[in-house]
Amino acid sequence: MIKLFKPLMGALLALACLASSASAEDEAPGRQITVTDITELESFGRASISPDGRWAVYEKRGPYDTAARFDQGERAMWTIMDLWLVDLSAAAPAPARLLPNEGLGLLRVAWSPDSRRLLIARRQAEIYEYGVVSVQDRSVSWTGLTPEFSRTGAVAEWLSPDTVALSIRPDHSLPEYLRYDGGMQARMTDNWRRSAQGREPSRQVVEAREGVVTTETPSPQGALVLLDVRDGAVRTLAHAVINDFAVSPDKRRIAVVTSGEPIPAMGPMVQLEGPNRRRLSLIDLGEDRVLQPLPGKDLALSLLRWSPDSSAVLVWARDDGKAWSEGQLLQVRDEGARPTPLGGLMPGDDRQTNANLRADWIGDVPALFARPSRSSRFDWHLLPAEGPPVNLTGQMSSAPTRILSASRDALRVVADGGIWRLDARGAERLTATGIALTASVPGEEAVRRVSSNEAPGREWTPVTDEAGASLVWSNDAGLRRLGGDRRASRVMAVSETDALVLERIGLEETLWLRRNGAGRRLDAVNSSKRDVSLIEPVAIRHPGVNGAEVTDWLYLPPGRSREDLRGLIVQVYPGRTDSFVWYDPITQTYGTRPTVLAGAGFAVLSPAAPRDTPPDARGDEYVRVVDLAVDAALAAHPELPSDRIGILGHSFGGYMAMEIAVRSDRYQSYVASSGLYDMIGLWGEIDPAMRTQPEDAMAYRSTQALTEVGQTAMKVPPWGAPQAYLDSSPVMRVGAVTAPVLLLTADLDFVPMSQAEMMFSALYREGKTARMVTYWGEHHQTWSPANIRDRYQEIFDWFDETLTGGRVVTHPVTVDAPRREPMTHRPPPP
């Protein structure tokens, strides 16, 4: 499910090949992974190397289930994070705790340009605060400033060794993204308490006029400030909800994007579009002057890039009320904005243009990742003020989306196994064709603009070769090997001389320093789980529904005969197959991983299902996709049980599962988790967080956007196409269900639990076999260790009960979770 605050899976899938290729040769033979293993995983977080190359700092946390509470989603792990420092100038670099007397909950933010200080944050109890560490003596000064948290832009940037620009919360309230996960429970408890006491009203008022929602409680304001770290002096630059900011290369000006007027709801929906206009201000720090150079224009969230000479900032902006695709690429200066001629190029549809537009500068000329109007291929194009666009990457088999490094007059990318320089003359391959290189990108927490559209300014470019070695290309030295001879499971940090990477064996991840052609072991997590073996999937290739070859992935428990297999689970999700075994511990922990299902004795098949099938055709196509995948798997592996096949899906995969359930009698059991079953009900549902925290308005229209222009693609509200909404709702065909259904849901999920309740009620009314399990205090993913264990056990038990093939089968309880009393009879047939 696409969600603004949850872009993690896109990054993980982009790295799937890198992650999975590490494990086949590195896997230690041993026992299979269990659910208990994944709730006990330790983890490294983020890392960085100081600008002068002397210091490395990295985050590390203890076992997942040792956190004190889990109502902050994945950010609950912040509370048990610690920071470790490595002096890279030492003869034998070794890590040490950065602040051993400050407790846990410490997070890395940014190095000062002179490497003497490190900006950090701490998340302890109700505290969320910036601190500044003096690295030499390891002392810290806590600032009393509460950080803003953004998924779409910058929150901190150093201007000098002594001054840093910060986006903060002046009232010390938690940022929206932290309140989203954990704030609604406290607000609801307080509402209930007031009603119980009866002395003051407990109610909430939300009003809509002309497509704009207002609430009694105003949205908390933020601020952009300059902090002088020498004396703690704070200078306020802007009071507003700060969406993003960027400091010019000469450090004299700051481009700031603030939240403006609400966007009326009557126009077309755009997924990932926020509720408010985004307004640009230019702050001149020397003259203490603020300009609003683009009145009446709304900025896309994916671009805010200063030119190398600091004379202009590049943005994509539309007139208020217009579509994003009708906007312009603007070069904004103090004296005004100049449109960039595109020569018929298009950066994408409305969603792509707002959220994923990519552009940069080559000298004083913009470069844009776009396609001609009559082509589907995107390339990097130079956009001179006069003359047609110049295609820079047309000779490459596939144009790279990411710029790896930028200097004043050139950009560098990796494509076709080599490093390329893009400049005003065109594209030049810098490395030989005899070596295949891939981009080496640290696994940072995703920030949409900063991670994908803000290439670091440097003269060197990090890459990895086919054997997994870390290399750096530079103008002076060419291609230079840092070290390593194994594929890293993750790249943590890279400098011109050093690389920090993780290598995995079993569930153990080891942090290595690669330098001077060699490697040095620094640290490790999950060493006691080195003997855990993760099952590698095998490819199943066959003609798909359109005749073209597709690749499905099959996880086979080793050493199990047909009779020993607990069943074949087809794990479905439109537009995605699951072939990567490992990315990081947190990814292994949440969701329902096929490696864990296979470790418990189930064969798991991940079929290649199209993503963009029209609503009126997708249900029937889903059936054909899974039938073809199952037929191919059974033909390739006759040991699979053809009479014990279950379908499992989460989110839009849950929708796919039930669309199959109402059309096919081939499969013996279904598990649908956080799925969509009633399109009309889904469209009108309000996100649970907005029920108690409507002033945030962060996701007020999320289910409307999801239904109209997201994965469900209904295009219009229900009254615009009522029959299409009914035809796309599995609940309206529930009478055709022939197999038992397990529904999993959660009360705080943005996919409303009322969807599962509606489906369960319909199955109950029709006399079908169904079970509904609701997890309290959980979201779209499950975060409580106890709930994770119980959720897996519910799935295991359900398939054991319903995938019997007419046999009496007994399996041991595989998860140490509290269980209901044993059933004394098999569930009745549906």
Secondary structure, 3 states (H helix, E strand, C coil): CCCCCCCHHHHHHHCHHHHHHCHHHHCCCCEECCHHHHHCCCEEEEEEECCCCCEEEEEEECCHHHCCCCCCHHHHHHHHEEEEEEECCCCCCCEEECCCCCCCCEEEEEECCCCCEEEEEEEECCEEEEEEEECCCCEEEECCCCECCCCCCCCEEECCCCEEEEEECCCCCCCHHHHHHHHHHHHHHHHHHHHHHCCCCCCCCEEEECCEEEECCCCCCEEEEEEECCCCCEEEEEEECEEEEEECCCCCEEEEEEEEEECCCCCCCCCCCCCEEEEEEEEECCCCEEECCCCCEEECCCCCEECCCCCCEEEEEEECCCCHHHCEEEEEECCEEEECCCCCEECCCHHHHHHCCCEEEECCEEEEEEEECCCCCCEEEECCCCCCCEECCCCCCCCCCCCCEEECCEEEEEECCEEEEEECCEEEECCCCCCCEEECCCCCCCCHHHHHCCCCECCEEEEEECCCCEEEEECCCEEEEEECCCCCCEEEEECCCEEEEEEEECCEEEEEEEECCEEEEEEEECHHHCCEECCCCEEEEEECCCCCEEEEEEECCCCCCCCCCCCEEEEECECCCCCCCCCCHHHHHCCCCHHHHHHCCCEEEECCECCCCCHHHHHHHHHHHHHHHHHHHHHHCCCCCCCCEEEEEECHHHHHHHHHHCCCCCCCEEEEECCCCCHHHHHHCCCHHHHHCCCCCCCCCHHHHHHHHCCCCCCCCHHHCHHHHHHCCHHHHHHHCCCCEEEEEECCCCCCHHHHHHHHHHHHHCCCCEEEEEECCCCCCCCCHHHHHHHHHHHHHHHHHHCCCCCCCCCCCCCCCCCCCCCCCCCCCC
